[in-house]
Amino acid sequence: MPEAGLIVQISGLLPALSPAEQRVARLVVADPADAARRTITDLATAAETSEATVIRFCRSVGLEGYPQLRIRLAAEAARRVEPVDARVVGGDIPPGADFAQIIATIAFNDARAVEETAQQLDPEVCEAVVEALNAASRIEIYGAGASGFVASDFQQKLHRIGRTAYYWPDVHSALTSAALLGRGDVAIGISHTGTTGDVLDVLEVARSRGATTVALTNFPRSPIADVADHVLTTAARETTYRSGATASRLAQLTVVDCLFVGVAARNRAKARKALEVTAEAVRSRRVTRRRG
């Protein structure tokens, strides 16, 4: 598995940390360079907690202790890409921001979400998921809200290359369909937070029937991971006005595209033919430029 950036890793583990550890995490994520310069006492004081909590935080994110945290943070800060527009700080859009600042902030955050998702995505897990999809007799994809749009996009992509795939926006339809799955089928649940009850329930039903289950989430220790055979993660940091709906959706689409291309590559000739046939089927529906 590739070594994810420490800030990406901490962000993904944030919901699984204790409240006191979360305060430490937020300080570290907000300004890695500043955190790297602090002594353990300084960081504990800034986070309104104890030095022992800071040490527990280090161990929760896979580090031996505070010296290792400072080294990793310093290295990460050194290679961190800063936004071209100096007014884009922390990804938030402040009150009174002009439209140039809004554009710069959104573009920077979206690009960062895609790049950091790609950096931490595990090729071995992707390979295992693609193998399961390639061998599946039936593929079901579940998602609610913004994640539902991603689920629908993935279903349409797979359908266009001849794979039997379904997306169920209604939870009752999803549950009844999941109950009919079995060994050799694949069920994919998409949830940014990993805590969407409808998606968890459907994935659990699919797993109980013997289907291979896959979770796509931003938080690897979230509840959805408990009902998944394979967990794929994104690395999106949502900001003001954009919680759970924009950068996260682009990050999810990045993973979906990787899986889609992986499946298509294993059936290159068939996939290309299917894409040509389906493109031709809708070609007549395109409107040419009209004069008048």
C-alpha positions as CSV (number, residue, x, y, z in Angstrom):
1,M,0.0,0.0,0.0
2,P,1.4,3.5,-0.8
3,E,2.3,5.7,2.1
4,A,-0.4,8.3,2.4
5,G,0.5,11.8,3.4
6,L,0.3,12.2,7.2
7,I,-2.2,15.0,6.9
8,V,-4.4,12.9,4.6
9,Q,-4.1,10.0,7.0
10,I,-5.0,12.1,10.1
11,S,-8.0,13.6,8.3
12,G,-9.3,10.2,7.5
13,L,-9.0,8.9,11.0
14,L,-10.4,12.1,12.6
15,P,-13.9,10.7,13.5
16,A,-12.4,7.6,15.1
17,L,-10.3,9.7,17.6
18,S,-11.4,10.8,21.0
19,P,-12.6,14.4,21.4
20,A,-9.3,15.5,23.0
21,E,-7.3,13.8,20.3
22,Q,-9.5,15.4,17.7
23,R,-8.5,18.9,19.0
24,V,-4.9,17.9,18.5
25,A,-5.6,16.6,15.1
26,R,-7.3,19.7,14.0
27,L,-4.4,21.9,15.0
28,V,-2.0,19.6,13.1
29,V,-4.1,19.5,10.0
30,A,-4.7,23.2,10.0
31,D,-1.0,24.1,10.1
32,P,1.5,21.2,9.9
33,A,4.5,23.6,9.8
34,D,3.4,25.4,13.0
35,A,2.7,22.1,14.8
36,A,6.1,20.7,13.8
37,R,7.8,23.7,15.5
38,R,5.9,23.3,18.8
39,T,7.1,21.3,21.8
40,I,4.8,18.6,23.1
41,T,3.8,21.0,25.9
42,D,3.0,23.8,23.5
43,L,0.9,21.6,21.3
44,A,-1.0,20.2,24.3
45,T,-1.7,23.7,25.7
46,A,-2.9,24.9,22.3
47,A,-5.3,21.9,22.1
48,E,-6.4,22.4,25.7
49,T,-5.4,18.9,26.6
50,S,-2.5,17.0,28.2
51,E,0.8,15.8,27.0
52,A,-0.3,12.2,27.5
53,T,-3.2,12.8,25.1
54,V,-0.8,14.1,22.5
55,I,1.2,10.9,22.8
56,R,-2.0,8.8,22.5
57,F,-2.8,10.8,19.4
58,C,0.6,9.9,17.9
59,R,0.0,6.2,18.5
60,S,-3.6,6.4,17.2
61,V,-2.2,7.6,13.8
62,G,0.5,4.9,13.7
63,L,3.5,6.8,15.1
64,E,5.7,5.8,18.0
65,G,5.7,9.1,19.7
66,Y,5.9,12.9,19.4
67,P,9.4,13.1,17.9
68,Q,8.3,11.0,15.0
69,L,5.2,13.2,14.6
70,R,7.3,16.4,14.4
71,I,9.6,14.8,11.8
72,R,6.8,13.7,9.6
73,L,5.0,17.0,9.9
74,A,8.2,19.0,9.0
75,A,8.7,16.8,6.0
76,E,5.1,17.1,4.9
77,A,5.1,20.9,5.3
78,A,8.3,21.1,3.2
79,R,6.6,19.5,0.2
80,R,3.2,20.9,0.7
81,V,1.9,22.7,-2.4
82,E,0.5,26.1,-1.5
83,P,-2.2,27.8,-3.5
84,V,-1.2,30.3,-6.2
85,D,-3.6,32.9,-4.8
86,A,-2.3,33.9,-1.3
87,R,-5.8,34.6,-0.2
88,V,-6.7,30.9,-0.4
89,V,-5.9,29.9,3.2
90,G,-7.1,26.7,4.8
91,G,-9.6,26.2,2.0
92,D,-12.4,28.2,3.6
93,I,-14.2,31.0,1.8
94,P,-14.4,34.0,4.2
95,P,-17.3,36.5,4.3
96,G,-17.0,39.2,1.7
97,A,-14.8,37.1,-0.6
98,D,-14.8,38.4,-4.2
99,F,-15.6,35.9,-7.0
100,A,-11.9,35.6,-8.1
101,Q,-11.2,34.3,-4.6
102,I,-14.1,32.0,-4.6
103,I,-13.0,30.5,-7.9
104,A,-9.4,30.1,-6.8
105,T,-10.4,28.5,-3.5
106,I,-12.8,26.0,-5.1
107,A,-10.3,25.1,-7.9
108,F,-7.5,24.6,-5.4
109,N,-9.5,22.4,-3.0
110,D,-11.0,20.3,-5.8
111,A,-7.6,19.7,-7.4
112,R,-6.1,18.8,-4.0
113,A,-8.8,16.3,-3.3
114,V,-8.2,14.5,-6.5
115,E,-4.4,14.5,-6.1
116,E,-4.4,13.4,-2.5
117,T,-7.0,10.7,-3.2
118,A,-4.8,9.3,-6.0
119,Q,-1.7,9.4,-3.7
120,Q,-3.3,7.3,-1.0
121,L,-5.4,4.9,-3.1
122,D,-4.2,1.4,-2.6
123,P,-3.5,-0.3,-5.9
124,E,-3.7,-3.8,-4.4
125,V,-7.2,-3.2,-3.1
126,C,-8.2,-1.6,-6.4
127,E,-6.9,-4.7,-8.2
128,A,-8.9,-7.0,-5.9
129,V,-12.1,-5.0,-6.4
130,V,-11.6,-4.9,-10.2
131,E,-11.1,-8.7,-10.2
132,A,-14.3,-9.2,-8.3
133,L,-16.2,-6.8,-10.6
134,N,-14.8,-8.6,-13.7
135,A,-16.0,-11.9,-12.4
136,A,-19.3,-10.8,-11.1
137,S,-22.6,-12.0,-12.5
138,R,-24.4,-9.0,-11.0
139,I,-23.2,-5.7,-9.6
140,E,-25.2,-3.5,-7.3
141,I,-24.2,0.0,-6.3
142,Y,-25.7,2.0,-3.4
143,G,-25.4,5.6,-2.3
144,A,-27.5,8.4,-0.8
145,G,-27.5,12.1,-1.5
146,A,-24.4,13.3,-3.3
147,S,-22.9,9.8,-3.1
148,G,-26.0,8.6,-5.0
149,F,-25.0,10.7,-8.0
150,V,-21.6,8.9,-7.9
151,A,-23.3,5.5,-7.6
152,S,-25.5,6.4,-10.6
153,D,-22.5,7.5,-12.6
154,F,-20.6,4.2,-11.9
155,Q,-23.7,2.1,-12.8
156,Q,-24.0,4.0,-16.2
157,K,-20.3,3.5,-17.0
158,L,-20.4,-0.2,-16.2
159,H,-23.6,-0.7,-18.2
160,R,-22.1,1.0,-21.2
161,I,-19.4,-1.7,-21.4
162,G,-21.9,-4.5,-21.1
163,R,-21.7,-5.2,-17.4
164,T,-24.9,-6.1,-15.5
165,A,-25.0,-3.3,-13.0
166,Y,-27.8,-1.6,-11.0
167,Y,-28.2,1.5,-8.9
168,W,-31.2,1.7,-6.5
169,P,-31.9,5.2,-5.2
170,D,-34.9,3.9,-3.1
171,V,-33.7,2.2,0.0
172,H,-36.6,-0.3,0.0
173,S,-35.8,-1.4,-3.6
174,A,-32.1,-1.6,-2.6
175,L,-32.8,-3.8,0.4
176,T,-35.0,-6.2,-1.6
177,S,-32.5,-6.4,-4.4
178,A,-29.6,-6.9,-2.0
179,A,-31.5,-9.8,-0.5
180,L,-31.4,-11.6,-3.8
181,L,-27.6,-11.4,-4.2
182,G,-25.4,-14.3,-3.7
183,R,-21.9,-15.6,-4.1
184,G,-20.2,-14.2,-7.2
185,D,-22.2,-11.0,-7.0
186,V,-20.7,-7.6,-5.9
187,A,-22.3,-4.9,-3.8
188,I,-20.7,-1.5,-3.6
189,G,-21.7,1.1,-0.9
190,I,-20.6,4.7,-1.3
191,S,-20.7,7.0,1.7
192,H,-18.3,10.0,2.3
193,T,-18.8,9.8,6.1
194,G,-19.1,6.0,6.2
195,T,-22.0,6.5,8.5
196,T,-25.0,6.7,6.1
197,G,-27.5,4.2,7.7
198,D,-29.3,3.3,4.5
199,V,-26.1,2.4,2.7
200,L,-24.8,0.4,5.7
201,D,-28.0,-1.6,6.1
202,V,-28.1,-2.5,2.4
203,L,-24.4,-3.5,2.3
204,E,-24.9,-5.6,5.4
205,V,-27.8,-7.5,3.8
206,A,-25.8,-8.1,0.6
207,R,-22.9,-9.4,2.7
208,S,-25.2,-11.8,4.6
209,R,-26.3,-13.3,1.3
210,G,-22.7,-14.1,0.4
211,A,-22.0,-11.2,-2.0
212,T,-18.6,-9.5,-2.1
213,T,-19.0,-6.1,-0.5
214,V,-17.0,-3.0,-1.2
215,A,-17.0,0.3,0.6
216,L,-15.9,3.7,-0.8
217,T,-15.5,6.2,2.0
218,N,-13.3,9.1,3.2
219,F,-12.9,7.5,6.7
220,P,-11.3,4.0,6.8
221,R,-12.4,3.4,10.4
222,S,-16.0,4.4,9.9
223,P,-18.9,1.9,10.4
224,I,-19.2,1.1,6.7
225,A,-15.7,-0.6,6.9
226,D,-17.2,-3.2,9.3
227,V,-19.6,-4.5,6.6
228,A,-17.1,-4.4,3.7
229,D,-14.7,-7.0,2.4
230,H,-12.7,-4.3,0.6
231,V,-12.4,-0.6,1.6
232,L,-11.4,2.1,-0.8
233,T,-10.7,5.6,0.6
234,T,-10.8,9.1,-0.7
235,A,-9.0,12.1,0.7
236,A,-11.4,15.1,0.5
237,R,-11.4,17.9,3.0
238,E,-14.7,19.7,2.9
239,T,-15.0,23.4,3.8
240,T,-17.6,26.1,4.4
241,Y,-20.7,25.7,2.2
242,R,-19.4,22.5,0.7
243,S,-19.7,19.8,3.4
244,G,-20.1,16.3,2.0
245,A,-21.1,17.3,-1.5
246,T,-18.4,18.7,-3.8
247,A,-14.7,18.0,-3.2
248,S,-15.8,14.6,-1.8
249,R,-17.8,13.8,-4.9
250,L,-14.9,14.6,-7.2
251,A,-12.7,12.4,-5.1
252,Q,-15.2,9.6,-5.3
253,L,-15.5,10.0,-9.1
254,T,-11.7,9.6,-9.3
255,V,-11.9,6.2,-7.6
256,V,-14.9,5.2,-9.7
257,D,-13.0,6.1,-12.9
258,C,-10.0,4.0,-11.8
259,L,-12.2,1.0,-11.2
260,F,-14.1,1.5,-14.5
261,V,-10.9,1.7,-16.6
262,G,-9.6,-1.3,-14.7
263,V,-12.6,-3.4,-15.6
264,A,-12.7,-2.1,-19.2
265,A,-8.9,-2.9,-19.7
266,R,-9.5,-6.6,-18.8
267,N,-12.1,-6.8,-21.6
268,R,-10.6,-4.3,-24.0
269,A,-12.1,-5.5,-27.3
270,K,-15.5,-6.1,-25.8
271,A,-15.5,-2.8,-23.9
272,R,-14.4,-0.8,-27.0
273,K,-17.1,-2.5,-29.1
274,A,-19.8,-1.8,-26.5
275,L,-18.7,1.9,-26.2
276,E,-18.9,2.2,-30.0
277,V,-22.3,0.6,-30.2
278,T,-23.8,2.7,-27.4
279,A,-22.3,5.9,-28.7
280,E,-23.9,5.2,-32.1
281,A,-27.2,4.5,-30.5
282,V,-27.5,8.1,-29.2
283,R,-25.7,9.8,-32.0
284,S,-28.9,10.8,-33.8
285,R,-30.1,12.5,-30.6
286,R,-27.4,15.1,-30.8
287,V,-28.5,18.5,-32.1
288,T,-26.4,20.1,-34.8
289,R,-25.9,23.8,-35.0
290,R,-29.0,25.5,-36.4
291,R,-28.9,28.7,-38.5
292,G,-31.7,31.1,-38.6
